[in-house]
Every structure is written in C-alpha cells, then in structure tokens.
Amino acid sequence: MGPTSYRDVRLITMAITVLSNVSETRAHLNTARKEKPGNVVLVPTMGALHEGHAQLVRQARELAGDEGTVVVSIFVNPTQFGPNEDLDRYPRALERDTEVCQACGADLIFAPASAEVYTPDHSLDVRETVLSTGLCGASRVGHFPGVCLVVLKLLNIVQPTHAVFGKKDYQQLAVIRRMVRNLNVPIEIVGGETVREEDGLAMSSRNANLSEAERQAAPGIQAALQAGRERWEKQPDIAPGLLVRLVRSRLEQISSGQIDYLELVDGETLQSVQGIIDKPVVMASAMFFSKARLIDNIEFGPKA
Ligand code: PAF
C-alpha cells in the first residue's frame, strides 16, 4: 500500500472516526471541543502500530479523561526519510491500526495522504540546530528537519493541549520539546516509556524487517546498554570514555549488526558527557542490520 492510498479515507464507526482531510479534521475537532471541553491529546505516529504505540494511546486516553479527545495521526512522513532509507518499505496497515486505536480508546485518527500534508507550493524548512546534530542526526541528515516540519504541521492542524512521544526516540522527544519551547507553541509534550518484547528488544515497526538470526541477536543492544548502567551503578566515578568502550565491545559481539553510533550524552543537552557522571545521562545507540536500523537507549545517573 503506497503513502497516497490513504486519500479519501472517511470511515466512521461507532467509536472512532478516521479522517484524511485537514479541513474536515479541524471541523470535527471544533465540534468535539464544544461537546467535550477537556484536553485534546495527540499521538503522532507513522502507523504499523505495535504495543509501544498502543501504550502511548492509552497514556493519551488517561491524559484526556472522559471529557477530552484523543487523536492519533498516522502518516508515513516522506520528508524525514533520506534517499536511501526505508520509506517504500515502511509497513502500512491502516485497517489494523484503526482496530488498535479503537481498542486503546482513541476518538479520532487523522490519516492524510502525502499531498494533503505537503501542498505543491511547499517551501518551508523547520530546523533545530543544536540537539538534532549528533546521534541519529549525524547519520540521518535531514531527518530531524523533516520530523520538526511534520510535527509542527500536525500540532497546527490538531491544536492539541498535549502530544505524546515515545522515549525510545529520545533525541526526537528532546528536539520536539525544544522546538515547542523555542516557538512558544502552547502545548505540553509528554514522554511515554519504551515498551519491550519479553527478551528486552524495544518494540519498533522496523523489527519486522529483521531476519530470524538478526531478531535473535537484536535484544543484545538493550543487554549491552543495561550492562553499562549496571557498571556505572557499581562504579559511579567510572570515566565516561571507559564506560562507552565497555558497552561498545558488547555491541560488537552482535555479529549480524553494525554499530552506527554509541554515545553517552547529557539527558537534557544531548552533549557528550565528559569528566564524571554527575547528572542524568542517556546512553544511546543505533545499529544497522541488513534491512533495518534499530535505535535504543537507557537512562541513568544521579537524579536531577
Ligand atoms: O516517531 C515517529 O513515528 C515519527 O517520527 C513522527 C513523530 C510521527 C513524525 O513523523
């Protein structure tokens, strides 16, 4: 199913509405706000929803309460994919996604076609210039400008009081928080905990692109990061460089994958940690497999 196949979707069931058009979505939400004056909580997604997304939708439902509205956007955003990335391979499953959203208490799905979001005269760039340059931003040039652009558009279309983003994309969450603060967007950004498979692998739509052998090896990413946190717990004054080397050597044992990056960064500034670990930090990694690039992270350090 291609990205434009969501065009003209307008399926109204008892409990959930699916809209693909911006003005219809705005009109629908204006009515909803009058009927239910509580929070409007947006969960932006690219679809192919898994339990990690389901958890974000449930979190949104709690934030919205009975008097509020939960909106899930489903849009595989072309501007955040590089030319050699997996835009065409990205899984699309609107029917199943609708069931997941409905089961988790969402009220509305906004699933636009690409042409609805990006009009032919589109000529705007939204670029965060500090937090988005390292980690994933270093190897995915253009990714965060694409994310910022689409998220800002979604926030303007839905005008929510809150938006929920998963902490698996730790850098994305930090960049969006910064964008919203810098642009005075009147909205609260809420982080949702990473949901994992039983063996520790972070849930991701991209896990479906792993071969069987890669799937077996991939939980090693979180195991390596956890080993790093445990080592810091035993030796809080360990040099950050040594800690990164120890974790890197564990990641290198995942022979079916290749490390894109492994870094220990300040949890707020995302700058590389020097000296001792005296603030909350994040150890974040990305690994390439044959048809998927997986990211994961772990937070530790003295509490702020
Ligand atoms: O995290 C994602 O799924 C995407 O980056 C987002 C936030 C929906 C923007 O396209």
Residues whose N, C-alpha, C, O or C-beta is under 5 A from the ligand:
A	BS01	PAF	P44 T45 M46 F75 N77 V147 V150
